Amino acid sequence: MSISCSCRFPEKGLKNFAEVLAHLNGLGLFHMEMGLERMRGALEKLGLTRFPCPSVQIVGTNGKGSTATFLHSLALAHGFRAGLYTSPHFLSPTERIRMMRRSLPESAWPNLANRALEAEPGLTYFELLTVMAALAFSDADPDLLVFEAGLGGRFDATSALPLDMTCFVPIGLDHMRVLGPDVASIAADKADAMHEGMFGAVSAPQEDDAWRALELRAGELELPLFETTGTRKGHRLPPDLAELVSLADTAPLGLYGPYQRVNAKAALAAWLLICRREGWKTDEKRIRKGLAEAFIPGRLHYVDARGGYPPFLLDGAHNVHGMKALRSALLPGGICEKGLAPSAVIFSCLEDKEPDELVPVLASTLEEIAPGVPVYIPAIADNPRAAQPETLARIAGSESRPLSSLREAVELARDSTRHGPVLVCGSLYLLAEFFTLFPHALYARGIVPGAQT
């Protein structure tokens, strides 16, 4: 697919943040052009063939943003300057490029966008943001850079960057129309994020098919590949590092959910391998601090009651793997010893996220922890990939109700006579709408009553 004429880089450049946004919107959030030629050409012209510090790419299906956030937080807890690149955003693309937990200011965007587009006018939405992040970080005297991959690995824009390590989170079924029909083919695509010049890779536990793909690619490159649990023979971490990684099994985390311990261990393993390579000192106290202070919106994100509205529990849970993780968090022994039953549920998802499999996981979870709870299914606004509420309601069953908007769903959920938070889940794009309605909630870190530390 080609970019339309209206999206071409203006001859006189982009003058302000609004013009940068207009250019990005013209490119199209979901527009993709496979291949890394544009990225590599832009990086070479801009002199971004090597970063001034170690750089790590986070690749996988679920937990990329959380793992990237844990790694970034670990660096900050040790007193280092660290940059973090994540996606998608909720309210503004400035959220994607962060240095020391601060978003890249709007005033910096025109210059960065112009430099990137002068090097390669045909950059796609995600490619442009990736190059801008690389430029911004390189100018900021960083000690560590963390890049979350977007989709896949083989042709993901972040894979063109001069990275030192890849950290793999659990790989499952997602984006099958682009990456392949099964875990093996999806993992093979993501495994290609590893490339010559890296010093190593680390992985969370994987299904056998996914692990074989990672192991094969690492073997081709003669690249050390470590697995965080020590169950893969020949890929165990050094004993002293494995002992420190085990801190993530019990240490308080800044993010809720049993599965966050998997993400925290992957991030911690990557951190320790970098420390060993760079000769940086680390200790248990600062590790615990980094794990406890990590936060990213929309991942089992609890928002306290305010302004007559009930508390909310927000979670992307945008595919089957993610919905099963949400299930484990809500059931007894997850976030709370006795479980966490919502007072109402607001759910919607994208049509390409296998709703026939996704919705039943949510339905069975609710039947177990909150039978009869009302489920409101609004349309996700302005999204061509959104599933139709009526279609989702037919799958969800009699307790569900299709609605035209999230605002309507929130008002109906507000009137629930049950106790507990309103659960909002199924899509990060649904959460983006929620944060548009309640912008104060984006970085509001509430504490779940009765939560287990």
C-alpha positions in Angstrom: 0.0 0.0 0.0 1.3 3.5 -0.8 0.9 6.7 1.2 -1.5 9.1 -0.4 -0.4 12.5 -1.7 -2.1 14.4 1.1 0.3 12.7 3.6 3.5 13.8 1.9 6.1 15.8 3.9 5.4 19.5 3.4 8.2 21.3 1.5 8.5 23.9 4.2 8.4 21.4 7.1 6.1 21.0 10.0 5.9 24.1 12.1 4.2 23.0 15.3 2.9 20.1 17.2 -0.6 20.4 15.6 0.9 20.0 12.2 2.9 17.0 13.3 -0.3 15.4 14.6 -2.1 16.2 11.3 0.7 14.6 9.4 0.6 11.5 11.6 -3.2 11.3 11.3 -2.9 11.5 7.5 -0.5 8.6 7.5 -3.0 6.4 9.3 -2.6 4.7 12.6 -3.0 1.2 11.2 -1.2 1.7 7.9 1.6 -0.7 7.4 4.2 -1.2 4.6 6.3 -4.3 5.2 10.1 -4.0 5.0 12.8 -2.2 6.9 14.4 -0.3 3.9 12.8 3.0 4.9 13.9 2.7 8.5 17.4 1.7 7.7 17.8 4.4 5.1 16.6 7.1 7.6 18.8 5.9 10.4 21.9 5.8 8.2 21.3 9.3 6.9 20.7 10.6 10.4 23.9 8.9 11.8 21.8 6.7 14.1 23.9 3.5 13.4 24.9 3.2 17.0 23.3 4.4 20.3 25.5 6.1 22.9 24.4 3.5 25.5 23.0 0.0 25.8 19.6 -0.5 24.1 17.0 -3.2 24.6 14.0 -4.3 22.5 11.0 -5.9 24.1 9.3 -8.4 21.8 6.3 -10.8 22.2 2.6 -10.9 22.4 1.4 -9.9 25.8 3.3 -7.9 28.4 5.6 -5.9 26.2 4.6 -2.6 27.7 4.7 -3.8 31.2 8.1 -5.5 30.8 9.5 -2.4 29.1 8.2 -0.3 32.0 9.8 -2.6 34.7 13.1 -2.4 32.9 12.9 1.4 32.6 12.0 1.6 36.3 14.9 -0.6 37.3 17.3 1.7 35.6 15.8 4.8 37.2 15.9 3.2 40.6 19.7 2.8 40.2 20.1 6.4 39.3 20.5 6.1 35.5 19.1 8.2 32.8 16.8 6.0 30.8 14.5 6.4 27.8 11.3 4.4 27.2 9.4 4.0 23.9 6.0 2.2 24.1 2.8 1.9 22.1 0.0 2.5 21.6 -0.9 5.8 23.3 -4.1 6.8 25.0 -4.5 10.5 24.8 -1.5 11.8 22.9 1.4 10.3 21.0 3.7 12.2 23.4 3.1 9.3 25.8 5.0 7.0 23.6 8.4 8.7 24.0 9.5 9.2 27.6 12.7 10.2 29.2 13.0 9.8 33.0 9.2 9.1 33.2 8.5 12.4 31.4 6.8 12.5 28.0 8.7 14.2 25.2 7.4 17.8 25.2 5.2 19.0 22.3 7.7 21.8 21.6 10.3 19.2 20.6 8.1 17.3 18.1 8.4 19.6 15.0 12.1 19.6 14.9 12.4 15.8 15.4 9.7 15.1 12.8 11.3 17.4 10.2 14.7 15.7 10.7 13.2 12.3 10.3 11.1 13.2 7.3 13.9 15.0 5.6 15.9 11.8 5.8 13.0 9.6 4.6 9.7 11.3 3.5 7.9 8.0 3.1 8.0 6.9 6.7 4.8 5.3 8.0 3.1 6.4 11.3 5.0 3.9 13.5 8.3 4.3 11.6 8.2 8.0 12.0 7.6 7.8 15.7 10.3 5.2 16.1 12.9 7.4 14.3 11.8 10.4 16.3 12.3 8.4 19.5 15.8 7.4 18.4 16.7 11.0 17.7 15.2 12.3 20.9 17.0 9.7 23.0 20.3 10.2 21.3 20.2 13.9 22.1 19.4 13.3 25.8 22.6 11.8 27.2 21.0 8.5 28.1 22.4 5.5 30.0 19.9 3.0 28.8 17.2 2.9 26.1 14.2 0.6 26.1 12.1 0.1 22.9 8.8 -1.8 22.9 8.2 -3.5 19.5 5.0 -2.9 17.7 3.9 -5.9 15.7 6.0 -9.0 15.1 9.8 -8.7 14.9 11.0 -9.4 11.4 9.7 -6.2 9.9 8.9 -4.2 13.0 10.4 -0.7 12.8 12.2 -1.1 16.1 14.1 -4.1 14.7 16.0 -1.7 12.4 17.5 0.1 15.4 21.1 -0.6 16.5 20.0 -2.7 19.5 22.1 -4.6 21.9 19.6 -7.1 23.3 16.2 -8.5 22.7 13.9 -9.5 25.6 11.0 -11.8 24.7 7.8 -11.8 26.7 5.3 -14.7 26.2 4.4 -15.4 22.6 0.9 -16.4 21.7 -1.8 -16.0 19.0 -2.3 -12.5 17.8 -2.2 -10.6 14.5 -2.5 -14.0 12.7 -3.5 -12.3 9.4 -0.1 -10.6 9.3 2.3 -12.9 11.3 0.9 -16.4 10.6 -1.8 -18.8 11.6 0.0 -20.5 14.6 2.3 -19.9 17.4 5.3 -21.5 15.6 5.0 -19.1 12.6 4.3 -16.1 14.9 7.3 -16.9 17.0 9.5 -17.3 13.9 8.6 -13.8 12.9 9.3 -12.4 16.3 12.6 -14.4 16.6 13.9 -12.5 13.6 14.1 -9.4 15.9 17.4 -11.0 17.0 20.3 -9.9 14.7 24.0 -9.8 14.4 25.7 -7.3 16.7 23.6 -8.1 19.8 25.3 -9.4 22.9 22.4 -11.6 24.0 18.7 -12.3 24.4 16.5 -13.3 27.3 13.1 -14.8 27.3 10.2 -15.4 29.6 8.7 -18.9 29.6 7.4 -19.9 26.2 5.3 -22.7 24.7 7.5 -25.4 23.1 6.7 -24.2 19.5 7.7 -20.7 20.4 10.8 -21.7 22.2 12.0 -23.8 19.3 11.8 -20.7 17.0 13.7 -18.6 19.4 16.4 -21.2 20.0 16.8 -21.8 16.3 17.3 -18.1 15.5 19.7 -17.6 18.4 21.7 -20.6 17.3 22.0 -19.3 13.7 23.4 -16.1 15.1 25.5 -17.8 17.8 23.8 -15.5 20.2 23.5 -16.4 24.0 19.8 -16.9 24.8 18.7 -17.1 28.4 15.4 -18.3 29.9 14.2 -16.8 33.1 12.9 -19.9 34.9 15.9 -22.1 34.4 13.8 -24.9 32.8 15.5 -24.8 29.4 18.7 -26.8 29.6 21.6 -24.9 28.2 19.9 -21.6 28.5 20.0 -21.0 32.3 21.1 -17.7 33.7 24.4 -17.8 35.8 23.5 -18.9 39.3 24.2 -15.6 41.0 21.9 -13.7 38.5 19.2 -16.4 38.7 19.1 -15.8 42.5 18.6 -12.1 42.0 15.9 -12.7 39.4 14.0 -14.8 41.9 13.4 -11.6 43.8 10.6 -10.8 41.3 8.7 -13.9 42.6 7.9 -12.2 45.9 8.9 -8.6 45.8 6.0 -6.0 45.8 5.3 -4.9 42.2 3.9 -1.6 41.0 1.6 -3.5 38.6 -1.2 -5.8 39.6 -1.7 -9.4 38.4 0.0 -12.7 38.9 1.3 -12.6 35.3 3.2 -9.4 36.1 5.7 -11.5 37.9 6.6 -13.2 34.6 7.1 -9.8 33.1 9.1 -8.5 36.0 11.4 -11.5 35.9 12.1 -11.0 32.2 12.9 -7.3 32.8 15.1 -8.1 35.8 17.0 -10.7 33.9 17.7 -8.3 31.1 18.7 -5.6 33.6 21.2 -7.9 35.3 22.7 -9.1 32.1 23.2 -5.5 31.1 24.7 -4.6 34.4 27.2 -7.5 34.1 28.2 -6.5 30.6 28.6 -2.8 31.5 30.2 -3.3 34.9 27.3 -1.5 36.6 26.6 -2.2 40.3 23.2 -3.4 41.4 21.7 -4.6 44.7 18.5 -6.0 46.2 17.3 -2.7 47.7 17.4 -0.8 44.4 15.9 -3.8 42.5 13.0 -3.9 44.9 12.5 -0.1 44.5 12.5 -0.4 40.7 9.9 -3.2 40.7 7.7 -1.4 43.2 7.7 1.9 41.3 6.9 0.6 37.9 3.6 1.8 36.4 1.9 1.9 33.0 -1.7 2.9 32.5 -4.4 0.4 31.4 -2.8 -2.8 32.8 -5.0 -3.9 35.7 -5.2 -0.2 36.5 -7.3 0.7 39.5 -9.0 4.1 39.5 -10.5 5.3 42.7 -14.1 6.5 42.9 -14.5 10.2 42.1 -17.1 12.7 41.3 -20.1 10.4 41.8 -18.5 7.7 39.7 -17.6 4.2 41.1 -14.1 2.9 41.1 -12.9 1.4 37.8 -10.5 -1.5 37.0 -9.0 -1.0 33.5 -7.3 -3.7 31.6 -6.5 -4.0 27.9 -6.9 -7.8 27.7 -7.1 -7.5 23.9 -6.6 -11.2 22.9 -7.2 -14.6 24.3 -3.9 -14.8 26.1 -4.5 -11.4 27.7 -8.1 -12.3 28.7 -6.8 -15.5 30.4 -4.3 -13.4 32.3 -7.1 -11.1 33.4 -9.1 -14.1 34.5 -6.2 -15.3 36.7 -6.1 -11.9 38.3 -9.8 -11.7 39.1 -10.1 -15.3 40.5 -9.4 -16.0 44.1 -5.7 -15.8 44.8 -5.1 -13.4 42.0 -5.2 -9.7 43.0 -7.2 -10.5 46.1 -7.2 -13.7 48.2 -11.0 -14.0 47.9 -11.1 -12.8 44.3 -12.3 -9.5 42.8 -15.9 -9.4 41.6 -16.8 -6.4 39.4 -20.1 -4.5 39.9 -20.5 -4.2 36.1 -18.5 -4.8 33.0 -17.8 -2.7 30.0 -16.3 -4.7 27.2 -15.5 -4.3 23.5 -12.8 -5.5 21.2 -11.5 -5.3 17.7 -13.0 -7.6 15.0 -9.6 -9.2 14.2 -9.0 -10.3 17.8 -10.9 -13.6 17.5 -14.0 -12.5 19.5 -15.5 -16.0 19.1 -12.7 -17.2 21.4 -12.0 -14.1 23.4 -15.6 -13.4 24.6 -16.2 -16.9 26.1 -13.1 -16.5 28.3 -14.6 -13.4 29.8 -18.1 -14.9 30.1 -16.9 -18.0 31.9 -14.8 -15.8 34.3 -17.8 -13.6 35.1 -20.0 -16.7 35.6 -17.5 -17.9 38.2 -16.8 -14.7 40.2 -19.9 -12.5 39.5 -22.8 -14.4 38.0 -25.5 -12.2 36.6 -23.3 -9.1 36.5 -24.4 -6.7 33.7 -22.1 -6.5 30.7 -22.3 -3.4 28.5 -20.8 -3.6 25.0 -20.3 -0.2 23.5 -19.0 0.6 20.0 -15.4 1.6 19.8 -15.5 5.0 18.1 -13.7 5.9 15.0 -11.9 2.6 14.6 -12.4 0.6 11.3 -11.2 -2.6 13.0 -13.8 -2.4 15.8 -16.2 -5.4 16.2 -19.9 -4.6 16.1 -21.5 -4.5 19.6 -24.5 -6.6 18.4 -22.1 -9.3 17.2 -20.2 -9.3 20.5 -23.5 -9.4 22.5 -24.7 -12.4 20.7 -21.5 -14.3 21.7 -21.6 -12.9 25.3 -25.1 -14.1 26.1 -28.2 -12.8 27.8 -26.5 -10.6 30.4 -24.9 -8.4 27.8 -26.3 -5.3 26.2 -25.0 -3.6 23.0 -24.7 0.2 23.2 -23.8 3.0 20.8 -21.2 4.6 23.0 -18.8 4.2 25.9 -20.4 7.3 27.6 -23.7 5.4 27.7 -22.1 2.3 29.1 -20.4 4.3 31.9 -23.6 6.0 32.9 -25.4 2.6 33.1 -22.6 1.0 35.0 -22.7 3.9 37.4 -26.1 2.9 38.5 -25.2 -0.7 39.4 -26.4 -1.8 42.8 -23.5 -4.3 43.2 -20.3 -3.6 45.1 -16.9 -3.6 43.5 -15.2 -1.7 40.6 -16.6 -1.4 37.1 -14.3 -3.6 34.9 -13.4 -2.0 31.6 -11.6 -4.4 29.3 -11.1 -5.9 25.8 -9.1 -3.3 23.9 -6.5 -0.6 24.6 -8.5 1.6 22.1 -11.6 1.2 24.4 -9.4 2.4 27.3 -8.2 5.3 25.2 -11.9 6.4 24.9 -12.2 6.0 28.7 -9.2 8.2 29.4 -10.7 10.8 27.0 -13.8 10.9 29.2 -11.7 10.8 32.4 -8.3 12.3 31.7 -7.4 12.5 35.4 -7.4 8.7 35.5 -4.5 8.3 33.1 -1.8 8.4 35.8 -4.0 7.9 38.8 -2.7 4.9 40.7 -5.4 3.6 43.0 -4.9 0.7 45.4 -7.3 -2.2 45.1 -9.0 -2.8 48.5 -7.8 -6.1 50.0 -5.0 -6.5 47.3 -2.3 -9.0 48.1 1.2 -7.6 48.0 
